[in-house]
């Protein structure tokens, strides 16, 4: 026998004084049942996984990034020193060169951290 006929039977036996309490109890049980089913459905859904990164591709990215850094330092350091010397002898301000190198190293550091986290 289901809960609805039982609730109706109890409602009939207890009379109108307890009618509201029987109905509220029945509705509370329905709410609990619905909540339990919703929670069960939400729990059954798998959380999306992060995309797997191919180790060979990651290794290639790291190698390419190391090449970019090496090339920047090998070509950029002598050129920066030459520019600094020319600016200094011409009475200019070599401070923008320092700003460029700080920005460059910051970007390289952020990319290195991202590649390392993967």
C-alpha positions in Angstrom: 0.0 0.0 0.0 1.4 3.4 -0.9 1.9 6.4 1.3 -1.0 8.4 -0.2 -3.7 5.9 0.6 -2.2 5.5 4.1 -2.2 9.2 4.7 -5.8 9.5 3.5 -6.8 6.6 5.8 -5.0 8.3 8.8 -6.6 11.6 7.9 -10.0 10.0 7.9 -9.5 8.2 11.3 -8.0 11.2 13.1 -10.6 13.7 11.9 -10.3 17.3 10.9 -8.4 18.4 13.9 -5.3 16.5 12.8 -5.9 16.8 9.0 -3.4 19.6 8.5 -0.7 17.8 10.4 -1.2 14.6 8.3 -1.0 16.6 5.0 2.1 18.5 6.2 3.8 15.3 7.2 3.0 13.7 3.8 4.3 16.8 1.9 7.4 16.8 4.0 8.1 13.2 3.1 7.6 14.0 -0.6 10.0 16.9 -0.3 12.6 14.7 1.3 12.1 12.1 -1.4 12.6 14.7 -4.2 15.6 16.2 -2.5 17.2 12.7 -2.2 16.6 11.9 -5.9 18.0 15.3 -7.0 21.1 14.8 -4.8 21.5 11.3 -6.2 21.3 12.5 -9.8 23.8 15.3 -9.1 26.2 12.9 -7.4 26.0 10.5 -10.4 27.2 13.1 -12.8 30.9 13.0 -13.2 32.9 16.1 -12.8 34.6 17.2 -16.0 38.3 16.2 -16.1 41.0 18.5 -17.3 42.3 17.8 -20.7 45.3 15.5 -20.6 48.4 17.1 -22.1 50.6 15.0 -24.3 54.0 14.6 -22.6 55.8 14.7 -25.9 54.1 18.0 -26.8 54.9 19.5 -23.4 58.5 18.4 -23.7 58.6 20.1 -27.2 57.1 23.3 -25.8 59.7 23.4 -23.0 62.5 22.8 -25.4 61.3 25.5 -27.7 60.9 27.9 -24.8 64.4 27.1 -23.6 65.6 28.0 -27.1 63.8 31.3 -27.1 65.3 32.2 -23.8 68.8 31.2 -24.8 68.5 33.1 -28.1 67.2 36.2 -26.4 70.0 36.3 -23.9 72.8 35.4 -26.4 71.6 38.0 -28.9 70.0 40.5 -26.5 72.7 40.9 -23.9 75.5 42.1 -26.3 73.1 44.4 -28.1 71.8 45.8 -24.9 75.3 46.4 -23.6 76.2 48.1 -26.9 73.1 50.3 -26.7 73.8 51.1 -23.1 77.3 52.2 -23.9 76.2 54.3 -26.9 73.5 56.0 -24.8 75.9 56.6 -21.9 78.5 58.2 -24.2 75.9 60.3 -26.0 74.6 61.6 -22.7 71.3 59.7 -23.0 69.4 57.8 -20.4 69.9 54.0 -20.5 67.1 53.3 -18.0 64.6 52.2 -20.7 66.9 49.3 -21.5 66.5 48.1 -17.9 62.7 48.4 -18.1 62.7 46.3 -21.3 64.8 43.6 -19.7 62.6 43.5 -16.5 59.5 43.2 -18.7 61.1 40.5 -20.8 62.3 38.5 -17.8 58.8 38.8 -16.1 57.1 37.4 -19.2 59.6 34.6 -19.4 59.1 33.8 -15.8 55.3 33.6 -16.2 55.6 31.3 -19.2 58.1 29.1 -17.4 55.8 28.8 -14.4 52.9 27.8 -16.6 54.9 25.2 -18.5 56.2 23.8 -15.2 52.7 23.5 -13.6 51.5 21.3 -16.5 
